[in-house]
Amino acid sequence: MYATQQALELAAGGGIDGITGGIKPDWAVFGPLGGKAKVIVGVVMAGAVLFLLGSAIIGAVHIRVGNQQHNSMETKKGQTMVSSSLIGLFAVASMSTLFGIVYGFGI
């Protein structure tokens, strides 16, 4: 009961920006980009994040099915999908930081 009340109090003060704020990149040196370009890049990044999370979930299903059927090939396929999805997710999430670093080295 207490945990539910505490969760409701925390949720009452927050908005959707608290959830989706982590997907939007910090533009740093690319701040002068136009508003439409920022929206397009944000939508592409959010789409890539959703695709990679879906791929990781499908990989987890492959692991589960492979373990239930004692099929090591299916389990290995699932492990590969999960690991590659998480690596891709990390790359997409840190893309704006990587671009900023590369741009900084270029100057």
TORPA-4810 file (N, C-alpha, C, O; in nm, 3 decimals):
<nodes>
NODE_1_0.083_-0.119_0.000_0.000_0.000_0.000_0.086_0.124_0.000_0.061_0.218_-0.076_M
NODE_2_0.190_0.126_0.086_0.276_0.243_0.096_0.352_0.267_-0.034_0.367_0.382_-0.076_Y
NODE_3_0.401_0.159_-0.099_0.477_0.174_-0.224_0.388_0.230_-0.334_0.435_0.310_-0.415_A
NODE_4_0.263_0.188_-0.340_0.170_0.239_-0.440_0.144_0.387_-0.419_0.141_0.464_-0.515_T
NODE_5_0.124_0.427_-0.294_0.100_0.568_-0.264_0.223_0.652_-0.300_0.210_0.762_-0.353_Q
NODE_6_0.341_0.601_-0.270_0.463_0.673_-0.301_0.483_0.685_-0.452_0.526_0.789_-0.501_Q
NODE_7_0.451_0.580_-0.527_0.463_0.584_-0.672_0.367_0.684_-0.732_0.401_0.755_-0.827_A
NODE_8_0.245_0.691_-0.677_0.148_0.788_-0.726_0.193_0.931_-0.699_0.173_1.019_-0.782_L
NODE_9_0.254_0.955_-0.583_0.304_1.089_-0.552_0.418_1.128_-0.644_0.427_1.243_-0.686_E
NODE_10_0.506_1.034_-0.676_0.617_1.063_-0.767_0.566_1.087_-0.909_0.618_1.174_-0.979_L
NODE_11_0.466_1.011_-0.951_0.414_1.024_-1.086_0.332_1.150_-1.102_0.322_1.202_-1.214_A
NODE_12_0.273_1.201_-0.996_0.188_1.319_-1.006_0.266_1.442_-1.046_0.213_1.527_-1.118_A
NODE_13_0.390_1.455_-1.003_0.468_1.574_-1.034_0.543_1.565_-1.166_0.595_1.667_-1.212_G
NODE_14_0.551_1.450_-1.227_0.631_1.433_-1.348_0.547_1.438_-1.474_0.426_1.420_-1.471_G
NODE_15_0.614_1.464_-1.583_0.549_1.465_-1.713_0.614_1.363_-1.804_0.701_1.286_-1.761_G
NODE_16_0.573_1.362_-1.927_0.628_1.268_-2.024_0.773_1.302_-2.056_0.848_1.215_-2.101_I
NODE_17_0.813_1.427_-2.032_0.951_1.467_-2.060_1.050_1.393_-1.971_1.166_1.373_-2.010_D
NODE_18_1.007_1.351_-1.853_1.095_1.275_-1.766_1.128_1.138_-1.824_1.236_1.084_-1.799_G
NODE_19_1.036_1.084_-1.900_1.058_0.952_-1.961_1.134_0.966_-2.093_1.231_0.894_-2.117_I
NODE_20_1.089_1.058_-2.178_1.149_1.071_-2.311_1.266_1.167_-2.316_1.329_1.180_-2.420_T
NODE_21_1.296_1.233_-2.207_1.406_1.329_-2.206_1.541_1.266_-2.232_1.631_1.332_-2.282_G
NODE_22_1.557_1.139_-2.199_1.684_1.072_-2.221_1.710_1.036_-2.365_1.825_1.011_-2.402_G
NODE_23_1.606_1.033_-2.448_1.625_0.997_-2.589_1.675_1.116_-2.669_1.750_1.099_-2.765_I
NODE_24_1.634_1.236_-2.631_1.675_1.354_-2.705_1.823_1.379_-2.682_1.869_1.377_-2.568_K
NODE_25_1.899_1.403_-2.789_2.043_1.424_-2.773_2.075_1.563_-2.721_1.996_1.656_-2.736_P
NODE_26_2.191_1.574_-2.660_2.245_1.705_-2.620_2.323_1.756_-2.740_2.422_1.693_-2.780_D
NODE_27_2.283_1.867_-2.799_2.334_1.908_-2.929_2.472_1.971_-2.924_2.541_1.973_-3.025_W
NODE_28_2.514_2.023_-2.812_2.648_2.081_-2.794_2.683_2.175_-2.910_2.618_2.278_-2.927_A
NODE_29_2.784_2.140_-2.988_2.830_2.228_-3.095_2.736_2.232_-3.214_2.748_2.319_-3.300_V
NODE_30_2.642_2.138_-3.220_2.548_2.135_-3.331_2.418_2.207_-3.296_2.317_2.188_-3.363_F
NODE_31_2.420_2.289_-3.194_2.304_2.366_-3.150_2.244_2.455_-3.258_2.122_2.471_-3.261_G
NODE_32_2.325_2.514_-3.346_2.268_2.601_-3.449_2.187_2.529_-3.557_2.132_2.595_-3.645_P
NODE_33_2.177_2.398_-3.554_2.094_2.327_-3.653_1.951_2.378_-3.646_1.905_2.423_-3.541_L
NODE_34_1.882_2.369_-3.756_1.743_2.413_-3.760_1.653_2.325_-3.675_1.688_2.211_-3.642_G
NODE_35_1.538_2.379_-3.639_1.442_2.306_-3.556_1.391_2.180_-3.622_1.375_2.077_-3.557_G
NODE_36_1.364_2.188_-3.753_1.314_2.070_-3.824_1.419_1.960_-3.830_1.386_1.842_-3.817_K
NODE_37_1.545_1.998_-3.849_1.651_1.898_-3.853_1.665_1.828_-3.718_1.688_1.707_-3.713_A
NODE_38_1.652_1.904_-3.609_1.661_1.843_-3.476_1.547_1.745_-3.453_1.567_1.638_-3.395_K
NODE_39_1.428_1.782_-3.498_1.312_1.692_-3.481_1.332_1.565_-3.562_1.304_1.455_-3.514_V
NODE_40_1.379_1.580_-3.686_1.399_1.463_-3.772_1.504_1.370_-3.712_1.484_1.249_-3.708_I
NODE_41_1.615_1.426_-3.666_1.720_1.343_-3.606_1.669_1.276_-3.479_1.698_1.159_-3.455_V
NODE_42_1.591_1.349_-3.398_1.534_1.290_-3.277_1.439_1.177_-3.306_1.439_1.075_-3.236_G
NODE_43_1.356_1.193_-3.410_1.261_1.087_-3.448_1.336_0.965_-3.500_1.300_0.852_-3.467_V
NODE_44_1.439_0.987_-3.582_1.517_0.874_-3.633_1.585_0.799_-3.519_1.588_0.676_-3.516_V
NODE_45_1.641_0.875_-3.424_1.707_0.810_-3.310_1.607_0.734_-3.224_1.635_0.623_-3.179_M
NODE_46_1.489_0.792_-3.201_1.387_0.723_-3.122_1.340_0.596_-3.195_1.319_0.493_-3.131_A
NODE_47_1.323_0.604_-3.326_1.285_0.486_-3.404_1.391_0.377_-3.396_1.358_0.259_-3.382_G
NODE_48_1.518_0.417_-3.404_1.626_0.319_-3.394_1.629_0.255_-3.256_1.652_0.135_-3.243_A
NODE_49_1.605_0.335_-3.152_1.603_0.281_-3.016_1.489_0.180_-3.001_1.508_0.073_-2.942_V
NODE_50_1.372_0.214_-3.052_1.259_0.120_-3.043_1.286_-0.008_-3.122_1.254_-0.117_-3.075_L
NODE_51_1.345_0.005_-3.240_1.377_-0.113_-3.320_1.477_-0.202_-3.247_1.460_-0.324_-3.244_F
NODE_52_1.580_-0.142_-3.189_1.681_-0.221_-3.120_1.627_-0.285_-2.993_1.665_-0.397_-2.960_L
NODE_53_1.540_-0.215_-2.922_1.478_-0.277_-2.804_1.389_-0.394_-2.845_1.387_-0.498_-2.778_L
NODE_54_1.315_-0.378_-2.955_1.233_-0.488_-3.006_1.318_-0.607_-3.047_1.282_-0.722_-3.022_G
NODE_55_1.431_-0.579_-3.110_1.522_-0.686_-3.151_1.580_-0.758_-3.029_1.597_-0.880_-3.032_S
NODE_56_1.610_-0.684_-2.923_1.660_-0.747_-2.801_1.553_-0.835_-2.737_1.584_-0.942_-2.684_A
NODE_57_1.428_-0.791_-2.741_1.318_-0.871_-2.686_1.300_-0.999_-2.767_1.279_-1.106_-2.710_I
NODE_58_1.308_-0.988_-2.900_1.297_-1.108_-2.984_1.413_-1.202_-2.955_1.394_-1.324_-2.952_I
NODE_59_1.533_-1.148_-2.934_1.648_-1.232_-2.898_1.627_-1.304_-2.767_1.665_-1.420_-2.751_G
NODE_60_1.566_-1.234_-2.671_1.537_-1.298_-2.542_1.436_-1.411_-2.559_1.445_-1.513_-2.491_A
NODE_61_1.340_-1.393_-2.649_1.244_-1.500_-2.678_1.316_-1.619_-2.740_1.286_-1.734_-2.706_V
NODE_62_1.412_-1.594_-2.831_1.489_-1.703_-2.891_1.567_-1.779_-2.783_1.576_-1.901_-2.788_H
NODE_63_1.624_-1.706_-2.688_1.697_-1.772_-2.579_1.603_-1.860_-2.498_1.636_-1.974_-2.465_I
NODE_64_1.486_-1.806_-2.467_1.389_-1.881_-2.386_1.343_-2.008_-2.458_1.339_-2.116_-2.400_R
NODE_65_1.307_-1.993_-2.585_1.260_-2.109_-2.664_1.372_-2.211_-2.680_1.349_-2.331_-2.670_V
NODE_66_1.496_-2.162_-2.706_1.609_-2.253_-2.721_1.637_-2.332_-2.595_1.672_-2.450_-2.601_G
NODE_67_1.623_-2.267_-2.480_1.645_-2.338_-2.354_1.536_-2.439_-2.327_1.563_-2.548_-2.276_N
NODE_68_1.412_-2.406_-2.360_1.302_-2.499_-2.337_1.311_-2.621_-2.428_1.275_-2.732_-2.387_Q
NODE_69_1.359_-2.601_-2.551_1.366_-2.712_-2.647_1.504_-2.778_-2.647_1.529_-2.869_-2.727_Q
NODE_70_1.593_-2.734_-2.560_1.730_-2.785_-2.555_1.798_-2.772_-2.691_1.868_-2.862_-2.737_H
NODE_71_1.775_-2.657_-2.755_1.830_-2.629_-2.886_1.938_-2.522_-2.869_1.907_-2.404_-2.854_N
NODE_72_2.063_-2.565_-2.873_2.172_-2.470_-2.847_2.189_-2.370_-2.961_2.237_-2.259_-2.938_S
NODE_73_2.152_-2.407_-3.083_2.162_-2.313_-3.196_2.066_-2.196_-3.177_2.102_-2.081_-3.202_M
NODE_74_1.945_-2.225_-3.133_1.845_-2.120_-3.109_1.889_-2.029_-2.994_1.872_-1.907_-3.001_E
NODE_75_1.944_-2.090_-2.890_1.992_-2.012_-2.776_2.107_-1.921_-2.818_2.111_-1.805_-2.778_T
NODE_76_2.199_-1.972_-2.899_2.313_-1.892_-2.946_2.265_-1.778_-3.035_2.318_-1.667_-3.029_K
NODE_77_2.165_-1.805_-3.118_2.108_-1.700_-3.203_2.048_-1.589_-3.117_2.067_-1.471_-3.147_K
NODE_78_1.977_-1.626_-3.013_1.918_-1.529_-2.923_2.024_-1.447_-2.850_2.009_-1.326_-2.834_G
NODE_79_2.130_-1.512_-2.805_2.237_-1.441_-2.736_2.303_-1.340_-2.829_2.335_-1.228_-2.788_Q
NODE_80_2.324_-1.380_-2.953_2.383_-1.289_-3.052_2.291_-1.170_-3.077_2.338_-1.056_-3.087_T
NODE_81_2.162_-1.195_-3.089_2.067_-1.086_-3.114_2.062_-0.989_-2.997_2.062_-0.867_-3.018_M
NODE_82_2.059_-1.040_-2.876_2.052_-0.953_-2.758_2.179_-0.869_-2.747_2.172_-0.748_-2.725_V
NODE_83_2.294_-0.932_-2.760_2.420_-0.858_-2.743_2.438_-0.754_-2.853_2.479_-0.642_-2.825_S
NODE_84_2.408_-0.789_-2.978_2.424_-0.692_-3.087_2.322_-0.579_-3.074_2.354_-0.465_-3.106_S
NODE_85_2.203_-0.608_-3.028_2.103_-0.503_-3.008_2.145_-0.406_-2.898_2.128_-0.285_-2.912_S
NODE_86_2.198_-0.458_-2.790_2.241_-0.371_-2.681_2.362_-0.287_-2.719_2.373_-0.172_-2.677_L
NODE_87_2.453_-0.343_-2.797_2.567_-0.265_-2.845_2.519_-0.155_-2.939_2.565_-0.041_-2.930_I
NODE_88_2.427_-0.188_-3.029_2.369_-0.088_-3.118_2.293_0.019_-3.042_2.299_0.136_-3.077_G
NODE_89_2.222_-0.021_-2.939_2.149_0.075_-2.856_2.245_0.172_-2.787_2.218_0.292_-2.781_L
NODE_90_2.355_0.122_-2.737_2.456_0.209_-2.677_2.513_0.305_-2.780_2.533_0.423_-2.751_F
NODE_91_2.539_0.256_-2.902_2.595_0.342_-3.007_2.497_0.453_-3.046_2.538_0.568_-3.063_A
NODE_92_2.369_0.420_-3.060_2.270_0.521_-3.097_2.252_0.622_-2.983_2.241_0.742_-3.009_V
NODE_93_2.250_0.574_-2.860_2.229_0.664_-2.747_2.346_0.761_-2.729_2.327_0.872_-2.680_A
NODE_94_2.466_0.720_-2.766_2.582_0.807_-2.747_2.626_0.874_-2.877_2.736_0.929_-2.884_S
NODE_95_2.542_0.869_-2.980_2.580_0.922_-3.110_2.610_1.072_-3.107_2.710_1.116_-3.165_M
NODE_96_2.528_1.150_-3.041_2.552_1.294_-3.038_2.681_1.326_-2.963_2.753_1.419_-3.001_S
NODE_97_2.713_1.250_-2.859_2.839_1.270_-2.787_2.957_1.235_-2.876_3.057_1.308_-2.879_T
NODE_98_2.946_1.124_-2.949_3.055_1.085_-3.039_3.076_1.189_-3.149_3.190_1.221_-3.182_L
NODE_99_2.967_1.242_-3.205_2.980_1.345_-3.307_3.045_1.471_-3.250_3.127_1.534_-3.316_F
NODE_100_3.008_1.506_-3.128_3.068_1.623_-3.064_3.218_1.606_-3.041_3.295_1.699_-3.061_G
NODE_101_3.258_1.486_-3.000_3.401_1.458_-2.979_3.477_1.465_-3.110_3.583_1.527_-3.118_I
NODE_102_3.423_1.401_-3.214_3.489_1.404_-3.345_3.498_1.547_-3.397_3.601_1.586_-3.453_V
NODE_103_3.393_1.623_-3.380_3.393_1.764_-3.424_3.497_1.843_-3.345_3.568_1.927_-3.401_Y
NODE_104_3.507_1.817_-3.215_3.605_1.886_-3.133_3.748_1.853_-3.173_3.835_1.940_-3.170_G
NODE_105_3.775_1.727_-3.210_3.908_1.691_-3.257_3.940_1.756_-3.390_4.056_1.785_-3.419_F
NODE_106_3.838_1.780_-3.471_3.859_1.843_-3.602_3.897_1.989_-3.593_3.962_2.043_-3.682_G
NODE_107_3.855_2.054_-3.483_3.887_2.196_-3.467_4.025_2.205_-3.414_4.075_2.316_-3.392_I
</nodes>
